Amino acid sequence: MKVLAYFYFSFYDKNLKRKVDAVLKRNGIHYEPTVRIGKNEHIGITITRITYELKIDYEPLFIERLVNDLRFVVDPDLDFGFRFDFSEKEYEQSPLYELIAIGTNQRLYLENKGESYQTIRFCDTCGKQTIEQTKPLLINTAIVDKRNIVFVDQELVISQKMAELFDSWGLTGYRLEHVHHYGSAKNKKTAYQIVPTNILPPQNLPDSYLNDPVVNKLKCPTCRTGGHLFYPHHYNKTVLEKIQDFNFAHEYRARGPYEVRRVLLISSNVRNRLIENGLANDEWEYRPVIIT
Ligand SMILES: [Zn+2]
């Protein structure tokens, strides 16, 4: 896996361009920003917009220096992310995948209509909370029946047909919870929430990642969650004995400033079966795990 640090920022001040270019040059980066000249019709002046889109090999200490050097132009914490280039082998042979998205159709992402969560304090330092569901999800189940698989507030919900398929495939590591119907009773269908029951052992992240000064600055010093810079999950081979088809990572991950949750990881078996049966298309996005 190759990790790239991705910076994106733009501005209108030509003097800033000189300063940014000097910083980049000093750091051995040769880059020409995109310069677009446009006319603002309302006030009749010409505007020059200068855009930088940098993809830089990730080396934690180098990135820290660059972030500090560029701090005068933008808040790099907000404009800096990771991009992961997995080899085809890493991608195809991963035993587990984080399910990032199941397509671009908005109807695949529903909101629970019931007020049925309770919060539990996760960390006294940063105040983040875990959110526990206390009642069945409440959604329009007709949509689930039509789409087969949807996300409801990050929870995977499936139709009756999918539940039967999952059962016939002998999938493991989950239980089904009935979902309640929201909307006209005549449209009501059977739908289930997938509740993963298998929690994986702790990850084995490389020390260079654990000690990254920029990433750590965004984290709470106590619970070590926070920020937007996440690595793919790293495990050693012993995880292979613990994998089921639906799994939660052991660690909690921040979701925004107030919440933490465990990440769902599906097995390659689930991914392959869904693809083979035409139930997951090219719009599904997965992130493999790294086995060391
Ligand atoms: Zn905390």
py3Dmol code that shows the C-alpha trace and the ligand (Angstrom):
import py3Dmol

protein = """\
ATOM      1  CA  MET A   1       0.000   0.000   0.000  1.00  0.00           C
ATOM      2  CA  LYS A   2       1.237   3.423  -0.868  1.00  0.00           C
ATOM      3  CA  VAL A   3      -0.008   6.345   1.215  1.00  0.00           C
ATOM      4  CA  LEU A   4      -0.250   9.815  -0.255  1.00  0.00           C
ATOM      5  CA  ALA A   5      -0.928  13.010   1.620  1.00  0.00           C
ATOM      6  CA  TYR A   6      -3.383  15.060  -0.382  1.00  0.00           C
ATOM      7  CA  PHE A   7      -3.476  18.821  -0.019  1.00  0.00           C
ATOM      8  CA  TYR A   8      -6.082  20.995  -1.689  1.00  0.00           C
ATOM      9  CA  PHE A   9      -6.308  24.728  -1.299  1.00  0.00           C
ATOM     10  CA  SER A  10      -6.909  27.782  -3.422  1.00  0.00           C
ATOM     11  CA  PHE A  11      -6.799  31.557  -3.067  1.00  0.00           C
ATOM     12  CA  TYR A  12      -6.892  34.792  -5.073  1.00  0.00           C
ATOM     13  CA  ASP A  13      -3.803  36.560  -3.810  1.00  0.00           C
ATOM     14  CA  LYS A  14      -0.881  36.482  -6.255  1.00  0.00           C
ATOM     15  CA  ASN A  15       1.563  37.461  -3.527  1.00  0.00           C
ATOM     16  CA  LEU A  16       0.600  34.332  -1.619  1.00  0.00           C
ATOM     17  CA  LYS A  17       1.490  32.231  -4.660  1.00  0.00           C
ATOM     18  CA  ARG A  18       5.070  33.422  -4.443  1.00  0.00           C
ATOM     19  CA  LYS A  19       5.257  32.478  -0.771  1.00  0.00           C
ATOM     20  CA  VAL A  20       3.654  29.050  -1.296  1.00  0.00           C
ATOM     21  CA  ASP A  21       5.904  28.294  -4.258  1.00  0.00           C
ATOM     22  CA  ALA A  22       8.959  29.207  -2.172  1.00  0.00           C
ATOM     23  CA  VAL A  23       7.846  26.794   0.583  1.00  0.00           C
ATOM     24  CA  LEU A  24       7.283  24.003  -1.927  1.00  0.00           C
ATOM     25  CA  LYS A  25      10.623  24.616  -3.612  1.00  0.00           C
ATOM     26  CA  ARG A  26      12.408  24.618  -0.264  1.00  0.00           C
ATOM     27  CA  ASN A  27      10.825  21.227   0.438  1.00  0.00           C
ATOM     28  CA  GLY A  28      11.889  19.806  -2.905  1.00  0.00           C
ATOM     29  CA  ILE A  29       8.393  19.814  -4.439  1.00  0.00           C
ATOM     30  CA  HIS A  30       8.077  20.918  -8.041  1.00  0.00           C
ATOM     31  CA  TYR A  31       4.523  21.922  -8.727  1.00  0.00           C
ATOM     32  CA  GLU A  32       2.705  24.449 -10.875  1.00  0.00           C
ATOM     33  CA  PRO A  33      -0.721  25.415  -9.528  1.00  0.00           C
ATOM     34  CA  THR A  34      -3.721  25.851 -11.775  1.00  0.00           C
ATOM     35  CA  VAL A  35      -4.338  29.528 -12.461  1.00  0.00           C
ATOM     36  CA  ARG A  36      -7.797  30.527 -13.674  1.00  0.00           C
ATOM     37  CA  ILE A  37      -8.582  34.060 -14.666  1.00  0.00           C
ATOM     38  CA  GLY A  38     -12.209  35.094 -14.649  1.00  0.00           C
ATOM     39  CA  LYS A  39     -14.162  38.298 -14.699  1.00  0.00           C
ATOM     40  CA  ASN A  40     -16.621  39.139 -11.972  1.00  0.00           C
ATOM     41  CA  GLU A  41     -19.522  40.611 -13.951  1.00  0.00           C
ATOM     42  CA  HIS A  42     -21.102  42.325 -10.949  1.00  0.00           C
ATOM     43  CA  ILE A  43     -18.175  44.467  -9.957  1.00  0.00           C
ATOM     44  CA  GLY A  44     -16.368  44.411 -13.298  1.00  0.00           C
ATOM     45  CA  ILE A  45     -12.991  43.258 -12.083  1.00  0.00           C
ATOM     46  CA  THR A  46     -10.763  40.394 -13.151  1.00  0.00           C
ATOM     47  CA  ILE A  47     -10.158  37.689 -10.571  1.00  0.00           C
ATOM     48  CA  THR A  48      -7.319  35.217 -10.585  1.00  0.00           C
ATOM     49  CA  ARG A  49      -7.923  31.992  -8.723  1.00  0.00           C
ATOM     50  CA  ILE A  50      -4.878  29.906  -7.890  1.00  0.00           C
ATOM     51  CA  THR A  51      -5.445  26.266  -6.945  1.00  0.00           C
ATOM     52  CA  TYR A  52      -3.033  23.747  -5.487  1.00  0.00           C
ATOM     53  CA  GLU A  53      -3.798  20.057  -5.535  1.00  0.00           C
ATOM     54  CA  LEU A  54      -0.778  18.267  -4.155  1.00  0.00           C
ATOM     55  CA  LYS A  55      -0.302  14.533  -3.775  1.00  0.00           C
ATOM     56  CA  ILE A  56       2.808  13.854  -1.783  1.00  0.00           C
ATOM     57  CA  ASP A  57       4.370  10.601  -0.622  1.00  0.00           C
ATOM     58  CA  TYR A  58       3.412  10.183   3.001  1.00  0.00           C
ATOM     59  CA  GLU A  59       6.338  10.410   5.338  1.00  0.00           C
ATOM     60  CA  PRO A  60       5.053  11.625   8.718  1.00  0.00           C
ATOM     61  CA  LEU A  61       7.900  13.960   9.697  1.00  0.00           C
ATOM     62  CA  PHE A  62       8.165  15.485   6.225  1.00  0.00           C
ATOM     63  CA  ILE A  63       4.412  16.098   6.113  1.00  0.00           C
ATOM     64  CA  GLU A  64       4.542  17.675   9.566  1.00  0.00           C
ATOM     65  CA  ARG A  65       7.185  20.122   8.372  1.00  0.00           C
ATOM     66  CA  LEU A  66       5.238  20.942   5.245  1.00  0.00           C
ATOM     67  CA  VAL A  67       2.007  21.438   7.204  1.00  0.00           C
ATOM     68  CA  ASN A  68       3.810  23.859   9.519  1.00  0.00           C
ATOM     69  CA  ASP A  69       5.444  25.697   6.630  1.00  0.00           C
ATOM     70  CA  LEU A  70       2.092  26.136   4.866  1.00  0.00           C
ATOM     71  CA  ARG A  71       0.156  27.192   7.920  1.00  0.00           C
ATOM     72  CA  PHE A  72       0.167  30.836   6.758  1.00  0.00           C
ATOM     73  CA  VAL A  73      -1.987  30.067   3.727  1.00  0.00           C
ATOM     74  CA  VAL A  74      -4.774  27.848   5.036  1.00  0.00           C
ATOM     75  CA  ASP A  75      -5.519  25.659   7.999  1.00  0.00           C
ATOM     76  CA  PRO A  76      -3.859  22.544   6.629  1.00  0.00           C
ATOM     77  CA  ASP A  77      -5.618  20.332   9.170  1.00  0.00           C
ATOM     78  CA  LEU A  78      -8.788  20.876   7.209  1.00  0.00           C
ATOM     79  CA  ASP A  79      -7.348  20.665   3.733  1.00  0.00           C
ATOM     80  CA  PHE A  80      -5.136  17.658   4.092  1.00  0.00           C
ATOM     81  CA  GLY A  81      -6.202  14.060   3.760  1.00  0.00           C
ATOM     82  CA  PHE A  82      -4.822  10.629   3.022  1.00  0.00           C
ATOM     83  CA  ARG A  83      -5.152   8.736  -0.225  1.00  0.00           C
ATOM     84  CA  PHE A  84      -4.363   5.043  -0.209  1.00  0.00           C
ATOM     85  CA  ASP A  85      -3.105   3.248  -3.269  1.00  0.00           C
ATOM     86  CA  PHE A  86      -3.606  -0.451  -2.741  1.00  0.00           C
ATOM     87  CA  SER A  87      -1.923  -2.934  -5.028  1.00  0.00           C
ATOM     88  CA  GLU A  88      -4.320  -5.150  -6.932  1.00  0.00           C
ATOM     89  CA  LYS A  89      -3.153  -8.069  -4.822  1.00  0.00           C
ATOM     90  CA  GLU A  90      -3.777  -6.202  -1.565  1.00  0.00           C
ATOM     91  CA  TYR A  91      -7.181  -5.172  -2.814  1.00  0.00           C
ATOM     92  CA  GLU A  92      -8.345  -8.485  -4.185  1.00  0.00           C
ATOM     93  CA  GLN A  93      -6.784 -10.743  -1.546  1.00  0.00           C
ATOM     94  CA  SER A  94      -7.842  -8.797   1.521  1.00  0.00           C
ATOM     95  CA  PRO A  95      -9.801 -11.037   3.907  1.00  0.00           C
ATOM     96  CA  LEU A  96     -11.815  -8.054   5.183  1.00  0.00           C
ATOM     97  CA  TYR A  97     -13.210  -4.836   3.795  1.00  0.00           C
ATOM     98  CA  GLU A  98     -14.492  -1.671   5.313  1.00  0.00           C
ATOM     99  CA  LEU A  99     -17.701  -0.863   3.506  1.00  0.00           C
ATOM    100  CA  ILE A 100     -17.381   2.795   2.552  1.00  0.00           C
ATOM    101  CA  ALA A 101     -20.461   3.226   0.355  1.00  0.00           C
ATOM    102  CA  ILE A 102     -23.100   1.148  -1.406  1.00  0.00           C
ATOM    103  CA  GLY A 103     -23.724   3.496  -4.323  1.00  0.00           C
ATOM    104  CA  THR A 104     -24.550   7.068  -5.109  1.00  0.00           C
ATOM    105  CA  ASN A 105     -28.337   6.827  -5.018  1.00  0.00           C
ATOM    106  CA  GLN A 106     -29.590   8.925  -2.103  1.00  0.00           C
ATOM    107  CA  ARG A 107     -32.430   6.472  -1.511  1.00  0.00           C
ATOM    108  CA  LEU A 108     -29.861   3.927  -0.300  1.00  0.00           C
ATOM    109  CA  TYR A 109     -29.093   6.091   2.730  1.00  0.00           C
ATOM    110  CA  LEU A 110     -32.061   6.438   5.036  1.00  0.00           C
ATOM    111  CA  GLU A 111     -32.536   8.193   8.306  1.00  0.00           C
ATOM    112  CA  ASN A 112     -34.025   6.482  11.303  1.00  0.00           C
ATOM    113  CA  LYS A 113     -37.395   8.137  11.965  1.00  0.00           C
ATOM    114  CA  GLY A 114     -37.559   7.013  15.585  1.00  0.00           C
ATOM    115  CA  GLU A 115     -35.952   8.853  18.493  1.00  0.00           C
ATOM    116  CA  SER A 116     -34.524   5.710  19.892  1.00  0.00           C
ATOM    117  CA  TYR A 117     -30.938   6.262  20.905  1.00  0.00           C
ATOM    118  CA  GLN A 118     -29.240   6.774  24.201  1.00  0.00           C
ATOM    119  CA  THR A 119     -25.795   8.215  24.613  1.00  0.00           C
ATOM    120  CA  ILE A 120     -23.103   6.789  26.843  1.00  0.00           C
ATOM    121  CA  ARG A 121     -20.063   8.819  27.846  1.00  0.00           C
ATOM    122  CA  PHE A 122     -16.998   7.341  26.146  1.00  0.00           C
ATOM    123  CA  CYS A 123     -14.315   9.772  27.298  1.00  0.00           C
ATOM    124  CA  ASP A 124     -14.326  12.359  30.091  1.00  0.00           C
ATOM    125  CA  THR A 125     -11.554  14.410  28.490  1.00  0.00           C
ATOM    126  CA  CYS A 126     -13.092  15.111  25.078  1.00  0.00           C
ATOM    127  CA  GLY A 127     -16.697  14.279  25.978  1.00  0.00           C
ATOM    128  CA  LYS A 128     -17.257  11.965  23.032  1.00  0.00           C
ATOM    129  CA  GLN A 129     -20.073   9.494  23.354  1.00  0.00           C
ATOM    130  CA  THR A 130     -21.093   6.144  22.016  1.00  0.00           C
ATOM    131  CA  ILE A 131     -24.637   5.978  20.751  1.00  0.00           C
ATOM    132  CA  GLU A 132     -26.673   2.949  21.665  1.00  0.00           C
ATOM    133  CA  GLN A 133     -29.828   2.078  19.847  1.00  0.00           C
ATOM    134  CA  THR A 134     -32.631   1.372  22.284  1.00  0.00           C
ATOM    135  CA  LYS A 135     -35.528   0.561  19.961  1.00  0.00           C
ATOM    136  CA  PRO A 136     -35.911  -0.990  16.501  1.00  0.00           C
ATOM    137  CA  LEU A 137     -35.103   1.283  13.559  1.00  0.00           C
ATOM    138  CA  LEU A 138     -38.105   3.039  12.077  1.00  0.00           C
ATOM    139  CA  ILE A 139     -37.949   3.519   8.293  1.00  0.00           C
ATOM    140  CA  ASN A 140     -39.925   3.111   5.105  1.00  0.00           C
ATOM    141  CA  THR A 141     -39.435  -0.635   4.643  1.00  0.00           C
ATOM    142  CA  ALA A 142     -40.795  -0.508   1.071  1.00  0.00           C
ATOM    143  CA  ILE A 143     -37.513   1.111   0.043  1.00  0.00           C
ATOM    144  CA  VAL A 144     -35.530  -1.721   1.606  1.00  0.00           C
ATOM    145  CA  ASP A 145     -37.665  -4.274  -0.205  1.00  0.00           C
ATOM    146  CA  LYS A 146     -36.979  -2.550  -3.503  1.00  0.00           C
ATOM    147  CA  ARG A 147     -33.245  -1.880  -2.977  1.00  0.00           C
ATOM    148  CA  ASN A 148     -32.368  -5.057  -1.012  1.00  0.00           C
ATOM    149  CA  ILE A 149     -29.609  -3.354   1.005  1.00  0.00           C
ATOM    150  CA  VAL A 150     -29.620   0.149   2.470  1.00  0.00           C
ATOM    151  CA  PHE A 151     -27.744   2.084   5.113  1.00  0.00           C
ATOM    152  CA  VAL A 152     -29.798   3.607   7.915  1.00  0.00           C
ATOM    153  CA  ASP A 153     -27.723   5.980  10.038  1.00  0.00           C
ATOM    154  CA  GLN A 154     -24.668   3.800   9.290  1.00  0.00           C
ATOM    155  CA  GLU A 155     -26.519   0.559  10.044  1.00  0.00           C
ATOM    156  CA  LEU A 156     -26.907  -2.038   7.339  1.00  0.00           C
ATOM    157  CA  VAL A 157     -30.535  -2.984   6.696  1.00  0.00           C
ATOM    158  CA  ILE A 158     -31.630  -5.770   4.359  1.00  0.00           C
ATOM    159  CA  SER A 159     -34.816  -7.095   2.810  1.00  0.00           C
ATOM    160  CA  GLN A 160     -36.469 -10.431   3.573  1.00  0.00           C
ATOM    161  CA  LYS A 161     -35.048 -11.822   0.336  1.00  0.00           C
ATOM    162  CA  MET A 162     -31.513 -10.851   1.338  1.00  0.00           C
ATOM    163  CA  ALA A 163     -31.983 -12.293   4.831  1.00  0.00           C
ATOM    164  CA  GLU A 164     -32.907 -15.622   3.267  1.00  0.00           C
ATOM    165  CA  LEU A 165     -29.933 -15.466   0.911  1.00  0.00           C
ATOM    166  CA  PHE A 166     -27.524 -14.635   3.738  1.00  0.00           C
ATOM    167  CA  ASP A 167     -28.920 -17.605   5.649  1.00  0.00           C
ATOM    168  CA  SER A 168     -28.567 -19.949   2.668  1.00  0.00           C
ATOM    169  CA  TRP A 169     -24.964 -18.790   2.200  1.00  0.00           C
ATOM    170  CA  GLY A 170     -24.293 -19.645   5.845  1.00  0.00           C
ATOM    171  CA  LEU A 171     -22.970 -16.183   6.689  1.00  0.00           C
ATOM    172  CA  THR A 172     -21.698 -15.710  10.243  1.00  0.00           C
ATOM    173  CA  GLY A 173     -21.048 -12.996  12.804  1.00  0.00           C
ATOM    174  CA  TYR A 174     -24.403 -11.259  12.864  1.00  0.00           C
ATOM    175  CA  ARG A 175     -27.920 -11.370  14.168  1.00  0.00           C
ATOM    176  CA  LEU A 176     -31.002  -9.868  12.596  1.00  0.00           C
ATOM    177  CA  GLU A 177     -33.235  -7.318  14.293  1.00  0.00           C
ATOM    178  CA  HIS A 178     -36.661  -6.503  12.928  1.00  0.00           C
ATOM    179  CA  VAL A 179     -37.039  -3.003  11.546  1.00  0.00           C
ATOM    180  CA  HIS A 180     -40.309  -1.130  12.107  1.00  0.00           C
ATOM    181  CA  HIS A 181     -42.190   0.434   9.239  1.00  0.00           C
ATOM    182  CA  TYR A 182     -42.603   4.190   8.835  1.00  0.00           C
ATOM    183  CA  GLY A 183     -45.309   5.388   6.470  1.00  0.00           C
ATOM    184  CA  SER A 184     -48.463   3.971   4.982  1.00  0.00           C
ATOM    185  CA  ALA A 185     -49.263   0.507   6.378  1.00  0.00           C
ATOM    186  CA  LYS A 186     -50.080  -0.883   2.949  1.00  0.00           C
ATOM    187  CA  ASN A 187     -46.410  -0.419   1.897  1.00  0.00           C
ATOM    188  CA  LYS A 188     -45.048  -2.300   4.881  1.00  0.00           C
ATOM    189  CA  LYS A 189     -42.465  -5.003   4.102  1.00  0.00           C
ATOM    190  CA  THR A 190     -40.286  -7.179   6.263  1.00  0.00           C
ATOM    191  CA  ALA A 191     -36.810  -5.745   6.779  1.00  0.00           C
ATOM    192  CA  TYR A 192     -33.954  -6.468   9.133  1.00  0.00           C
ATOM    193  CA  GLN A 193     -31.064  -4.605  10.628  1.00  0.00           C
ATOM    194  CA  ILE A 194     -27.780  -6.510  10.567  1.00  0.00           C
ATOM    195  CA  VAL A 195     -26.185  -6.376  13.994  1.00  0.00           C
ATOM    196  CA  PRO A 196     -22.590  -7.609  13.864  1.00  0.00           C
ATOM    197  CA  THR A 197     -21.790  -9.844  16.843  1.00  0.00           C
ATOM    198  CA  ASN A 198     -18.107 -10.545  16.256  1.00  0.00           C
ATOM    199  CA  ILE A 199     -15.544  -8.086  17.591  1.00  0.00           C
ATOM    200  CA  LEU A 200     -12.080  -8.456  16.094  1.00  0.00           C
ATOM    201  CA  PRO A 201      -8.872  -8.370  18.144  1.00  0.00           C
ATOM    202  CA  PRO A 202      -7.011  -5.034  18.406  1.00  0.00           C
ATOM    203  CA  GLN A 203      -5.206  -3.768  15.348  1.00  0.00           C
ATOM    204  CA  ASN A 204      -1.499  -3.821  14.746  1.00  0.00           C
ATOM    205  CA  LEU A 205      -0.799  -0.355  13.339  1.00  0.00           C
ATOM    206  CA  PRO A 206       2.827   0.406  12.399  1.00  0.00           C
ATOM    207  CA  ASP A 207       4.682   2.631  14.894  1.00  0.00           C
ATOM    208  CA  SER A 208       5.286   5.305  12.261  1.00  0.00           C
ATOM    209  CA  TYR A 209       1.520   5.742  11.947  1.00  0.00           C
ATOM    210  CA  LEU A 210       0.925   5.632  15.699  1.00  0.00           C
ATOM    211  CA  ASN A 211       3.534   8.350  16.231  1.00  0.00           C
ATOM    212  CA  ASP A 212       2.489  10.654  13.400  1.00  0.00           C
ATOM    213  CA  PRO A 213       2.622  14.143  14.966  1.00  0.00           C
ATOM    214  CA  VAL A 214      -0.023  15.696  12.674  1.00  0.00           C
ATOM    215  CA  VAL A 215      -2.518  12.862  13.142  1.00  0.00           C
ATOM    216  CA  ASN A 216      -1.940  12.766  16.890  1.00  0.00           C
ATOM    217  CA  LYS A 217      -2.468  16.483  17.265  1.00  0.00           C
ATOM    218  CA  LEU A 218      -6.037  15.995  16.070  1.00  0.00           C
ATOM    219  CA  LYS A 219      -6.709  13.253  18.615  1.00  0.00           C
ATOM    220  CA  CYS A 220      -7.874  13.404  22.194  1.00  0.00           C
ATOM    221  CA  PRO A 221      -4.857  12.663  24.444  1.00  0.00           C
ATOM    222  CA  THR A 222      -6.908  10.270  26.574  1.00  0.00           C
ATOM    223  CA  CYS A 223      -9.048   8.153  24.271  1.00  0.00           C
ATOM    224  CA  ARG A 224      -6.885   8.632  21.149  1.00  0.00           C
ATOM    225  CA  THR A 225      -9.863   9.236  18.883  1.00  0.00           C
ATOM    226  CA  GLY A 226     -10.535  12.288  16.757  1.00  0.00           C
ATOM    227  CA  GLY A 227      -9.627  14.040  13.540  1.00  0.00           C
ATOM    228  CA  HIS A 228     -10.298  12.970  10.017  1.00  0.00           C
ATOM    229  CA  LEU A 229      -7.040  11.200   9.213  1.00  0.00           C
ATOM    230  CA  PHE A 230      -7.660   7.457   9.416  1.00  0.00           C
ATOM    231  CA  TYR A 231      -5.515   4.617   8.164  1.00  0.00           C
ATOM    232  CA  PRO A 232      -6.871   1.382   6.754  1.00  0.00           C
ATOM    233  CA  HIS A 233      -7.148  -1.312   9.410  1.00  0.00           C
ATOM    234  CA  HIS A 234      -3.920  -3.219   9.974  1.00  0.00           C
ATOM    235  CA  TYR A 235      -3.908  -6.716  11.449  1.00  0.00           C
ATOM    236  CA  ASN A 236      -1.393  -9.453  11.920  1.00  0.00           C
ATOM    237  CA  LYS A 237      -2.145 -12.898  10.552  1.00  0.00           C
ATOM    238  CA  THR A 238      -3.720 -14.193  13.752  1.00  0.00           C
ATOM    239  CA  VAL A 239      -6.813 -12.171  12.854  1.00  0.00           C
ATOM    240  CA  LEU A 240      -7.548 -14.745  10.158  1.00  0.00           C
ATOM    241  CA  GLU A 241      -8.651 -17.192  12.871  1.00  0.00           C
ATOM    242  CA  LYS A 242     -11.084 -14.659  14.315  1.00  0.00           C
ATOM    243  CA  ILE A 243     -12.778 -13.360  11.198  1.00  0.00           C
ATOM    244  CA  GLN A 244     -16.456 -13.991  10.631  1.00  0.00           C
ATOM    245  CA  ASP A 245     -18.531 -12.599   7.804  1.00  0.00           C
ATOM    246  CA  PHE A 246     -19.691  -9.527   9.721  1.00  0.00           C
ATOM    247  CA  ASN A 247     -17.304  -7.961  12.214  1.00  0.00           C
ATOM    248  CA  PHE A 248     -16.757  -4.875  14.251  1.00  0.00           C
ATOM    249  CA  ALA A 249     -13.248  -3.514  14.688  1.00  0.00           C
ATOM    250  CA  HIS A 250     -12.168  -3.500  18.313  1.00  0.00           C
ATOM    251  CA  GLU A 251     -11.220   0.200  18.242  1.00  0.00           C
ATOM    252  CA  TYR A 252     -13.642   3.075  18.269  1.00  0.00           C
ATOM    253  CA  ARG A 253     -13.334   5.753  15.609  1.00  0.00           C
ATOM    254  CA  ALA A 254     -14.496   9.335  15.866  1.00  0.00           C
ATOM    255  CA  ARG A 255     -17.428  10.280  13.745  1.00  0.00           C
ATOM    256  CA  GLY A 256     -17.435  14.039  13.969  1.00  0.00           C
ATOM    257  CA  PRO A 257     -16.451  15.825  17.167  1.00  0.00           C
ATOM    258  CA  TYR A 258     -18.996  14.251  19.520  1.00  0.00           C
ATOM    259  CA  GLU A 259     -19.389  10.586  18.657  1.00  0.00           C
ATOM    260  CA  VAL A 260     -17.331   7.429  18.400  1.00  0.00           C
ATOM    261  CA  ARG A 261     -18.324   4.125  16.883  1.00  0.00           C
ATOM    262  CA  ARG A 262     -16.866   0.816  15.859  1.00  0.00           C
ATOM    263  CA  VAL A 263     -16.250   0.253  12.168  1.00  0.00           C
ATOM    264  CA  LEU A 264     -18.047  -2.554  10.332  1.00  0.00           C
ATOM    265  CA  LEU A 265     -15.766  -4.886   8.399  1.00  0.00           C
ATOM    266  CA  ILE A 266     -17.241  -7.472   6.051  1.00  0.00           C
ATOM    267  CA  SER A 267     -15.450 -10.595   4.883  1.00  0.00           C
ATOM    268  CA  SER A 268     -14.259 -11.182   1.330  1.00  0.00           C
ATOM    269  CA  ASN A 269     -16.849 -13.975   1.289  1.00  0.00           C
ATOM    270  CA  VAL A 270     -19.669 -11.459   1.697  1.00  0.00           C
ATOM    271  CA  ARG A 271     -18.183  -9.129  -0.895  1.00  0.00           C
ATOM    272  CA  ASN A 272     -17.658 -11.910  -3.442  1.00  0.00           C
ATOM    273  CA  ARG A 273     -21.123 -13.375  -2.982  1.00  0.00           C
ATOM    274  CA  LEU A 274     -22.814 -10.010  -3.373  1.00  0.00           C
ATOM    275  CA  ILE A 275     -20.837  -9.261  -6.532  1.00  0.00           C
ATOM    276  CA  GLU A 276     -21.356 -12.736  -8.009  1.00  0.00           C
ATOM    277  CA  ASN A 277     -25.076 -12.448  -7.459  1.00  0.00           C
ATOM    278  CA  GLY A 278     -25.322  -9.001  -8.986  1.00  0.00           C
ATOM    279  CA  LEU A 279     -26.350  -7.469  -5.654  1.00  0.00           C
ATOM    280  CA  ALA A 280     -23.359  -5.102  -5.397  1.00  0.00           C
ATOM    281  CA  ASN A 281     -22.385  -3.037  -8.419  1.00  0.00           C
ATOM    282  CA  ASP A 282     -19.317  -0.984  -9.328  1.00  0.00           C
ATOM    283  CA  GLU A 283     -20.612   1.870  -7.198  1.00  0.00           C
ATOM    284  CA  TRP A 284     -19.921  -0.070  -4.014  1.00  0.00           C
ATOM    285  CA  GLU A 285     -16.763   1.203  -2.353  1.00  0.00           C
ATOM    286  CA  TYR A 286     -14.620  -0.951  -0.119  1.00  0.00           C
ATOM    287  CA  ARG A 287     -11.372  -0.363   1.684  1.00  0.00           C
ATOM    288  CA  PRO A 288      -9.246  -3.469   2.191  1.00  0.00           C
ATOM    289  CA  VAL A 289      -7.330  -4.160   5.389  1.00  0.00           C
ATOM    290  CA  ILE A 290      -3.578  -4.665   5.530  1.00  0.00           C
ATOM    291  CA  ILE A 291      -2.338  -7.963   6.934  1.00  0.00           C
ATOM    292  CA  THR A 292       1.218  -7.826   8.228  1.00  0.00           C
TER     293      THR A 292
END
"""
ligand_1 = """\
1
ZN
Zn -11.289 11.496 24.427
"""
view = py3Dmol.view(width=600, height=400)
view.addModel(protein, "pdb")
view.setStyle({"model": 0}, {"cartoon": {"style": "trace"}})
view.addModel(ligand_1, "xyz")
view.setStyle({"model": 1}, {"stick": {}})
view.zoomTo()
view.show()
